[in-house]
């Protein structure tokens, strides 16, 4: 459908250039700029039907001193509504200096400069009528899509990439955010994925839906372009003006090569993933994160995460991974009576990595494959701990910078552990040398009189048994496969998370997995194994029991990560200890019986099913 602008009191349409779209109350509005020799003039046009626009008022911008702001050398306008207040951002070049200005207005006519933002070379789309913990939310980026939050438009917190280019997909080129709006299902961010370097005439538009109350969490992403067209002369779209939600539809407006305006309408059926209740009653504790880095301790000033756990003498004891200023990983200790408040904390590392390769020739060249975990380049990573008889055993990932990361094992007597006499046995490498291995766990009791190591969970459970767990010759062979059933949420398996816990329904094992349809998000699942033959899976959660949705699971060394290494049962409650964003340690709990019952329930998640391509309706504005 074509849109015609009424010429009421409007300036000469032939010289005006549309620059942005917004909502004035419940009415769509277009912002136009009239370039003049000495300055530029802004005007607003509105259309109750979103089609036939007519002149409403001129716009002035006042600086902090009350004087009119010059509008020469301005570009990249964006305007958004927050209730009755409009926020206008634009880039201005003055005396070889480029800055992005933020101005606000309560009447849509007089704007007052609020602040200058750091987003000079990147587009920014502020989410309309939305606050996250009393902060404005915006999406930004011209290579990948990131989130930014601010309370005053001066101090901003900017995440790492949330949506990145995908090799072999329609959005393999640089991604540029072009709009954001709120809909019933969440926050819709629209991005331009056109490959301007190799095929600039083929416009490709994608979208991602973020959780309304968790703007860092991408709920889904378009598998195909939601709009694509071949650019031609004249009425082809040339520049995005933004995105609005109007009359139950999402409209994206574009300026054409002849300075007209077209609008593409995205059907909301496209943006409606099925909501799915989590499989369990596992709840994060409001005190999270429970362990954070200490800036005055060089050995743990960068990160404290992925804690192992054991329950002894009515206390919960954690061994957590710490990263120091030198990039090395150490093991720290803390304990708590209630499993939540950890105040008894070691002043120094309680375990430091030792040589694990004494029986093979030491390499002189660094490990050639790119490997870095949680910001660390070597050391002892991701401990798991169990008590068997009067000994405590700790498995961990060992990496020295010269050999592939492998699994190591050490032990300490229960008496020494409780007395904090950190007299560990010499560690041994229990995986094959020169193989990459991670995420192995030990059973907390003997099975059929033997020590048991669970070292693979996909496509089947693999367990090796030994008479002596510290046998330096064991060298377990563990073929690795991460391929799962493509229809399940855990179609990309990572490995065991926490050591097994004996329950009335069998061995409870938590595991890490990802969904290829919801990439780059480490989630937590649960399975129950047979008590006498733990290679048999009795039950397996059909949806994740925990997903990285909170800020402390997305703000850190690696966004979108829940990585559990320890769990205990205390007074009928399951405590799960995990790392958030490879930076901090957290805890989630659930009544054990309720947890077990829900793990045994069959549910199928549809939240991350691929999104269908949009059907686009196009309109035109002269």
Order of alpha helices (4+ residues) and beta strands (2+ residues): beta-beta-beta-beta-beta-beta-beta-beta-beta-beta-beta-beta-beta-beta-beta-beta-beta-beta-beta-beta-beta-beta-beta-beta-beta-beta-beta-beta-beta-alpha-beta-beta-beta-beta-beta-beta-beta-beta-beta-beta-beta-beta-alpha-beta
